[in-house]
């Protein structure tokens, strides 16, 4: 559970790059340095076999890592999308559909085990 939480909080890293690409925001050298340190921390938490050696992780561990990163990426995209279209559509509508999407994706993952 702690791994999933840590990976979910990688959203600022993804948001930085997505906002830069979609909204044209500038990335400073400070942003690059802090992102690099954050990425190094993420690698230390995930502890991939090819860097750390040791026993192989289970299939469920790999699925948890992949889905946590994908959810963080999707949440970052949602945050940037909110900023991009906030004047056109009510925030609560976007939040509602985002919650429905996450609920469906989570249910699918839960019932496929």
N, C-alpha and C positions, 0 to 999 in steps of 0.2 A: 504494500500500500504506500509506503514512503517513497518508493521509486516512482510510482505513478504520480504522486503529488509533486515531486521534484521535476519530473519531465513536463508536467502540465504547466509549471511555472517558467517554462522556456518561452512562453508567449511573447514577452518583450523582444526577444531576439528575432523571432519571425515577424513580429509587427514592424520592427525597424526596417527590415528589408522589403517587406510588402508595401509599406507606406512610401518608402523611397521609390519603388518601382511604379506603383499605381498613382500616388499623389504628387510625385516629384519632390518629395522632401529631401533636404540635404542630410548627408551622413558626415558627421565630424570625425576627426581622428580619435577623440574621446570615445565616441560611440563604437568605433572599430576596436579599440583597445579593450573596452569593457566587454564587448561581445566575444572577443577572443578568449578572455579569462573565463567568461561564462561557459563557453564551449568546452574549454579544458576541464572545468568543473563537471560538466555533464558527462564527459567521457570517463572521468574518475568515478562517477556514480554508476554509470551503466556497466563499467568494467568489461569491455569486449574481450573475448578470448584471445583474439589475435594480438592484442597489446599486453594483456595481463597474464595470459596463460591460464593454467588451472583447469578445473573440470568444465565441461560444457554446460551451458544453461539449458533448462528445459524448454520445451516448445511453448508452454504458457508464459514463461518469462519473456521470450522473444516476442510473442503476440502482445503482451502487456507493454513492452517498450515501443513497438511499432504503433500500436493504437494510441498510446499516450502522446507520442510525437505528432501523429496525424490529428488528434483532437486539439492539441495546442496550435497546430498550423491552421486548422479550420476556425478556431476561436480567434486567432490573429487576423485572418481574412475577414471574419465577421466584424471585428473592431474597426478595421480600415474601411470596410463597406459602410458601416454606420456613419463614419466621418464623411465619406464621399457623398452619400445621398441623404443626409440628415435633414436637409431643407425640404425635400420632396415627399418623404414618407415618415409617418410618426414612428418614433423610437420604439414604442411599445409593440407595434405590429412586427417590427423586425425581431425584437426580443422573443415574441411569442413563437414565430416560425423557427427561430434558432433553437429554442427549447424543444419544440416538437421534433426537429431533426435529430438533436442529440439524444432524445428519449428513444426514438426509433432505432438509431444506430446502436445505442447501448443495449436495447432489448434484443436486437439481433445477435449481438455478441454474447449476451448472457444465455440465450436459449440455444446457441449452437455448440455449447461445450458438452 
